[in-house]
């Protein structure tokens, strides 16, 4: 049986730590999320959080397999949604248990930076996986969408909340109420995708950004992510106070002194990553 989630550790260019490239591997099912994938993604998140070496996480979908002779190839897909076959015959109690402790929240709650590398379909739960990452980099053939309304449903992995913060109330309402797909170009225009590039350039662009992020102080990165996230949970007055405390506390860390001295000496900082 093939692994449904494949993890590859890529060395950081500065030789200190790794980047975890996480591939959802169900290409014949367009990398849709079933309970096996969800379980493995949760295990991945636990491993990332406990790892001393992982500096950044990239999440992507497996490329299509070569088709049998005479058959059409499957399209490219990041994650084409939840595996709907697992919904049949289930009631609210069972579904509530499945969705309460889910992998998308585990990704969202990682203290380390996350990047969604989106090539092809990012629909339903796939769009929600992308939205749970800190940064989204899309190829020109990426397609985003929240088509749950067509099944008599709404997004169930936090999509109604995170999409509003990314694209605004009006656009999120239109996406969710029509169920219409959004092209890569429109996703970039409305802020759903941070970067847009040709498919052949997608991995290089993603890795370039991941390497830049991984070169920074791991401790400072965690503080930055936690502080930026506070903007989603608090009003601006409380958020600014949280930022001020976090900023001041960093002056008691070794990495702050290392960074300042490296700047003054015009040299590269050698972070302690603590």
C-alpha angles and dihedrals in degrees: 000000000000120000110258092207121036121195122200122184113213120195117246113243091239089056093241113113135331143270114231112220107197117195122193100218114202100104095159088058093042088255092289118177116256127164092270091057092045091051093049093046090053090050089049091053092051090050093048092050092050095043118104092198106049111096101169138009127220117195120197143148128255118260117249118275119243107272124241114265111287094014128111117249119250114252122254113271137183093189118327094203138273120331098260092197087074091059096062115113096001124129132208096273094056094042092048091056092048095049099039096068100034140154095241091063089046090055091046092051096051111122091213125079117271131199127193111213101201122195115163127340120019099170133156107330088012092059087048092052088052091047091051090061122084095233132024122205114186137192120226089256094056115122121194126194149145103217096162091112088070088063093047090258142104128222110290104187098069096284096131089058107036097042091057091056092049103044106012134253100286098048093043090051091050093049094048099039097047098034087216120152124246120222122231091252093052091044089056092045094053095043099255090117121044094201136015124203143155115281093249090055097044099093094044092049092047093047091048091057092042091051091050091051092045091054092066128085108287092213094050090047091056091049091048093050093047092048095047090049088055087070089067095050102039143043117260095260093056091039093055090051091051089050093049092053093046092047093051093046090057089067087072092059129093092229093061091056091044091051095048094047092047090052092049091046093044090235136125114268118242102211124212090213092216 
